């Protein structure tokens, strides 16, 4: 076949279209050919470069954000470096109003701290009588027995079960209303309820227990870590959730601090939380060896870290305050109910604890400067309160604590006063 015949044979085939710039052409075109695969490969390279640049840009932004949270580690005490930011007070401040951006105002901040320190007095607090406590919480004390069982390490007692034993004992528990985990736990307890009743004569009794020990604080001091470690011990039992907050909040109907008041949780709802351990203790007391093997040393714990410091509800329920100080504290009721209760308190450098609290709770866009600003504002408000009231009155002043910047909780610094 000659070259001419070969070319004419190609004409009878379907033309092969190539690409010259943006115009199609056939095989016999004499222009320089630019094929599609080259164009697609170039676009792919550009796309990969864009992704690589985007990754490095995101990494740099993340590094800058993390760096903004770093608080200088070699500083001791309060962070009293001048800040370039201004702030406005929310309630009556102390006599020294200041702008944080000037050296003179920096000196005023130090003077505020000195003024507060000079007013720190720890005068003895009169402990309320049991009669007054019973009068303020008659239902809670009516549920308690005069004495706990002598052969049980935990404060336990048998309570007469009124009503039909087939009814749901957990159907009205308010903890189940707001928590799926508690609903699941109560479903399990409900199925085992009847077999854990003590039958004597014509009456049925159920074992009730309170915690043997309490982890009462402070927030951001490692209470969760201790709780998780103690849970690994075969003889320690806790509630389904770490922090029931019954003594400080649920007892008053506080579900979330920002939502106001709901129905108050009765004492029985709190006792229901310890039924898993109570069932095991009951099995041991009744000599059920198949269930109570190695369960005779069980101790019950409770780990609400608010028990030590949170007395915010008192102003709404107790009107017999003395000089602005609460007539009763949470600790008064716990001691009256359980004189032999054990308490575990975890503390931390107050400034480090406050900064960790600031990072964990509240608003976004946090920084060391914003922390400095909020602490300075809180100190100024607290100093203003001390000009009119006692130290204890200011620490437990609910209005003052609500007016302070989010999660500053100055009372979290007053370890000695709280203890």
Secondary structure, 3 states (H helix, E strand, C coil): CCHHHHHHHHHCCCCCCEEECCEEECCCCCCCCCCHHHHHHHHHHHHHHHHHHHHHHHHHHHHHHHHHCCCCCCCCCCCCCCCCCCCCCCCCCCCCCCCCCCHHHHHHHHHHHHHHHHCCCCCCCCCCCHHHHHHHCHHHHHHCCCCCCCCCCCCEEEEECCCCCCCCCCCCCHHHHHCHHHHHHHHHHHHCCHHHEEEECCEEEEEEECCCEEEEECCCCCHHHHHHHHHCCCCEECCCCCCCCCCCCHHHCECCCCCCECCCCCHHHHHHCCHHHHHHHHHHHCCCHHHHCCCCCCEEEECCCCCCCCCCCHHHHCCCCECCECCCCHHHHHHHHCCCCEEEECCCCHHHHHHHHHHHCCCCCCCHHHHHHHHHHHHHHHHHHHCCCCHHHHHCCHHHHHHCCCCCCHHHHCHHHHC
